[in-house]
């Protein structure tokens, strides 16, 4: 066991990346643990008190973290490792490292750190996993986009893809739906499915609704003995409920258009058919051409005395 967890928690600093606070909960994505520990210890700590070590899947996330980092000269563990020195670098969520920002690539270590001390943007460095450094942990990740699957007069069905980072972590979603007033619904996720599908019922027909979906986890705070809610920024969408009367009206309008257009279509059809008939009448059939050719040949032979 490493340094007292209470002491570690007292020395936590929250990075301001997607930042916000509310009573009893923290909204953020990345967290700095200032107490030095090995990579394995760091991951164990992050999984127990957050979700996992930090994953920076894209360059956008990489630079967002750099821009939010405190101005210091420290080294921080990330959730980036490899099986051996010839293997590809993989994030702890199973994704392969997709960009190159290495300070130095010829180091023989199997665990990667972020070197805040470096002046340039190339701050990744391979280190021995047994070294002790500070750590960047990551909290829950909300869905990036939400899809409206179907809408009725009193319900809406929506779905979203679960972040790769969250697939193996039991977590929950707050779904807040607002019109004249707001209501927050709770949905639990258990590892297994890559897509969440929910249906929200008891809605009012022909009403505009704003929906927010955010992922959250409950984690123990050793310093206070109470659970802390860690929540990520929410994904949002806007949807309007339908109505049976409205659907019937749409069908009637479509039928009316069809009835109105049918005579015009018939007239156009008859005109085209008439043109085809005239064209066929003016054309000479192959049989007529054959008969004409035969008669012409006989006429020539008769004139020459061969008839």
C-alpha positions in Angstrom: 0.0 0.0 0.0 1.3 3.4 -0.9 1.0 6.8 0.9 -2.1 7.3 3.0 -5.2 7.7 0.7 -6.5 10.4 3.0 -3.3 12.4 2.4 -3.6 11.7 -1.3 -7.2 13.0 -1.5 -6.3 16.1 0.5 -3.6 16.9 -2.2 -5.9 16.5 -5.2 -6.2 19.3 -7.7 -8.9 19.4 -10.3 -8.0 20.5 -13.8 -10.3 23.0 -15.4 -11.3 21.0 -18.5 -15.1 21.1 -19.0 -15.3 22.6 -15.5 -18.3 23.2 -13.2 -19.4 22.5 -9.7 -22.7 21.8 -7.9 -23.5 20.7 -4.4 -22.4 17.2 -3.8 -21.0 16.7 -7.3 -18.0 17.6 -9.5 -18.3 18.1 -13.3 -14.9 17.6 -15.0 -13.0 15.3 -17.2 -9.4 15.2 -16.0 -8.0 15.3 -12.4 -4.5 15.7 -11.2 -3.3 13.4 -8.3 -0.2 15.2 -6.9 1.1 12.4 -4.7 3.9 10.4 -6.6 3.2 6.7 -7.2 4.0 4.0 -9.8 2.0 3.5 -12.9 0.2 0.4 -11.6 -0.6 2.1 -8.3 -1.8 5.2 -10.2 -4.2 3.2 -12.3 -5.6 1.4 -9.2 -6.1 4.7 -7.5 -7.8 6.2 -10.6 -10.2 3.3 -11.0 -11.3 3.4 -7.4 -11.8 7.1 -7.1 -12.5 8.2 -10.7 -12.9 6.0 -13.7 -9.3 5.3 -15.0 -6.0 6.9 -16.0 -6.4 9.7 -18.4 -7.0 8.8 -22.1 -6.2 11.4 -24.8 -7.6 9.7 -27.8 -7.2 12.6 -30.2 -4.8 15.5 -30.7 -7.7 17.8 -29.7 -7.9 16.2 -26.3 -4.1 16.2 -26.0 -3.8 19.9 -26.5 -6.9 20.7 -24.4 -5.1 19.0 -21.5 -1.9 20.9 -22.1 -3.7 24.2 -22.2 -5.5 23.4 -18.9 -2.4 22.2 -17.1 -1.1 24.1 -14.1 2.2 26.0 -14.7 4.7 23.6 -13.2 7.6 21.4 -14.2 6.3 18.0 -13.2 5.9 14.5 -14.7 2.4 12.9 -14.9 1.4 9.3 -15.6 -1.2 8.8 -18.4 -3.3 5.8 -19.3 -0.8 4.9 -22.1 1.2 1.7 -22.1 2.6 -1.1 -24.3 3.2 -4.8 -23.8 6.9 -4.6 -24.8 9.3 -2.2 -26.4 8.3 -3.5 -29.9 4.6 -3.3 -29.4 2.2 -0.4 -30.3 1.3 2.1 -27.7 -2.3 1.5 -26.4 -4.6 3.5 -24.2 -6.2 1.8 -21.3 -9.6 1.7 -23.1 -8.1 -0.4 -25.9 -7.5 2.4 -28.5 -4.2 2.7 -30.2 -2.2 5.9 -30.0 -3.2 7.9 -33.1 -0.7 10.7 -33.1 3.0 11.5 -32.6 4.0 13.9 -29.9 7.0 12.1 -28.3 9.7 14.1 -26.6 12.0 11.1 -27.2 11.0 7.7 -28.7 14.1 5.6 -28.1 13.5 5.1 -24.4 12.9 1.5 -23.3 10.1 2.1 -20.9 6.6 0.6 -21.3 4.5 3.3 -19.6 4.0 6.8 -20.9 4.1 10.0 -19.0 3.2 13.6 -19.9 6.3 15.9 -19.3 4.9 19.3 -18.4 8.5 20.5 -17.9 9.1 20.4 -21.7 8.8 23.7 -23.5 7.5 22.3 -26.8 4.3 20.5 -27.5 6.1 17.1 -27.7 5.6 16.0 -24.1 5.0 12.2 -24.3 7.9 10.2 -22.9 8.3 6.4 -22.3 9.3 5.5 -18.8 9.8 2.5 -16.6 6.5 1.7 -15.0 8.1 1.3 -11.5 9.0 5.0 -11.4 6.9 7.2 -9.1 5.3 10.3 -10.5 2.2 12.4 -10.2 -0.9 11.2 -12.1 -3.7 12.4 -14.4 -7.0 10.5 -13.7 -10.1 10.8 -15.8 -13.7 11.0 -14.8 -16.8 9.8 -16.7 -17.4 10.6 -20.4 -20.8 11.6 -21.6 -22.1 10.7 -25.1 -20.9 12.9 -27.9 -24.1 12.8 -30.0 -27.7 11.6 -29.3 -30.0 10.2 -32.0 -33.8 10.6 -32.1 -35.1 7.2 -33.1 -38.9 7.9 -33.1 -41.3 10.5 -31.9 -45.0 10.1 -30.9 -47.6 12.3 -29.4 -46.6 11.4 -25.8 -43.2 9.9 -26.1 -39.7 10.1 -27.7 -37.2 7.3 -28.2 -33.5 8.3 -28.2 -30.2 6.4 -28.3 -26.5 7.1 -28.1 -23.2 5.3 -28.4 -21.5 4.6 -25.1 -17.9 6.1 -25.1 -15.2 3.5 -25.5 -13.7 4.7 -22.3 -16.9 3.8 -20.4 -17.7 0.4 -21.9 -16.1 -1.7 -19.1 -17.2 0.6 -16.3 -20.6 0.4 -14.6 -22.0 3.9 -14.6 -25.2 5.9 -14.8 -26.9 8.6 -16.9 -28.9 11.6 -15.9 -31.4 12.5 -18.6 -33.0 15.9 -18.0 -36.0 16.8 -20.1 -37.4 20.4 -20.1 -40.4 22.2 -21.6 -42.2 24.5 -19.2 -40.6 22.6 -16.3 -37.7 20.2 -16.0 -37.6 16.6 -14.9 -34.5 14.4 -14.4 -34.6 10.7 -15.1 -32.0 8.1 -14.0 -30.7 5.3 -16.2 -28.2 2.7 -15.2 -25.6 1.1 -17.6 -23.9 -2.2 -17.1 -21.0 -3.4 -19.2 -22.0 -5.2 -22.3 -23.8 -3.0 -24.8 -22.2 -0.3 -26.9 -25.5 1.6 -27.4 -28.0 2.9 -24.9 -31.7 3.0 -26.0 -34.3 4.7 -23.9 -37.9 5.9 -24.3 -39.3 8.9 -22.4 -43.1 8.8 -22.0 -45.9 10.8 -20.5 -45.1 13.8 -22.7 -47.4 16.4 -24.1 -48.2 16.3 -27.8 -46.9 19.1 -30.1 -44.5 20.3 -27.5 -40.9 21.4 -27.8 -38.5 19.6 -25.4 -34.9 20.2 -24.6 -33.0 17.1 -23.4 -29.6 16.8 -21.7 -27.8 13.5 -21.2 -24.8 13.3 -18.9 -22.7 10.3 -17.6 -21.9 10.1 -13.9 -20.3 7.7 -11.4 -20.3 7.5 -7.6 -16.9 7.3 -6.0 -15.9 7.2 -2.3 -14.2 10.2 -0.8 -11.8 8.6 1.8 -11.3 12.0 3.5 -15.0 12.5 4.3 -16.4 8.9 4.1 -19.1 10.1 1.8 -19.8 9.3 -1.9 -19.0 11.9 -4.4 -20.8 12.2 -7.7 -18.5 12.7 -10.6 -20.3 14.0 -13.7 -19.2 15.0 -17.2 -20.7 17.8 -19.3 -24.0 16.8 -21.0 -24.9 16.2 -24.6 -28.0 18.1 -25.6 -30.7 17.9 -28.2 -34.1 19.4 -29.1 -37.2 17.5 -30.2 -40.9 18.2 -30.7 -43.5 15.6 -30.0 -46.0 14.7 -32.7 -49.8 14.1 -32.5 -52.2 11.6 -34.1 -54.3 14.4 -35.5 -51.2 15.9 -37.1 -50.3 12.6 -38.7 -53.8 12.2 -40.1 -53.7 15.7 -41.5 -50.4 14.9 -43.2 -51.9 11.8 -44.8 -54.9 13.8 -46.0 -52.7 16.4 -47.5 -50.6 13.8 -49.3 -53.8 12.1 -50.7 -55.1 15.5 -51.8 -51.9 16.2 -53.7 -52.1 12.8 -55.3 -55.7 13.3 -56.4 -54.9 16.8 -57.7 -51.9 15.6 -59.7 -53.4 12.5 -61.1 -55.4 14.2 -63.9 -52.3 16.2 -64.9 -50.2 13.0 -65.0 -52.9 11.3 -67.1 -53.0 14.1 -69.6 -49.2 14.1 -69.9 -49.2 10.4 -70.4 -51.8 10.6 -73.2 -49.7 13.4 -74.9 -46.6 11.2 -74.8 -48.5 8.2 -76.1 -50.0 10.3 -78.9 -46.5 11.4 -80.0 -45.3 7.9 -79.9 -48.2 6.8 -82.1 -47.5 9.5 -84.7 -43.8 8.6 -84.8 -44.7 4.9 -85.2 -47.1 5.8 -88.1 -44.5 7.8 -90.0 -41.9 5.1 -89.7 -41.4 2.4 -92.5 -41.5 -1.1 -91.2 -38.7 -3.6 -92.2 -41.4 -5.7 -94.1 -42.3 -2.6 -96.2 -38.6 -2.0 -97.0 -38.2 -5.6 -98.1 -41.2 -5.5 -100.4 -40.1 -2.2 -101.9 -36.6 -3.6 -102.5 -38.0 -6.7 -104.2 -40.2 -4.8 -106.5 -37.3 -2.5 -107.4 -35.1 -5.4 -108.3 -37.8 -7.0 -110.6 -38.3 -3.7 -112.3 -34.6 -3.4 -113.1 -34.5 -7.0 -114.5 -37.5 -6.4 -116.6 -36.0 -3.3 -118.2 -32.8 -5.3 -119.0 -34.8 -8.1 -120.7 -34.2 -10.7 -118.0 -37.8 -10.8 -116.8 
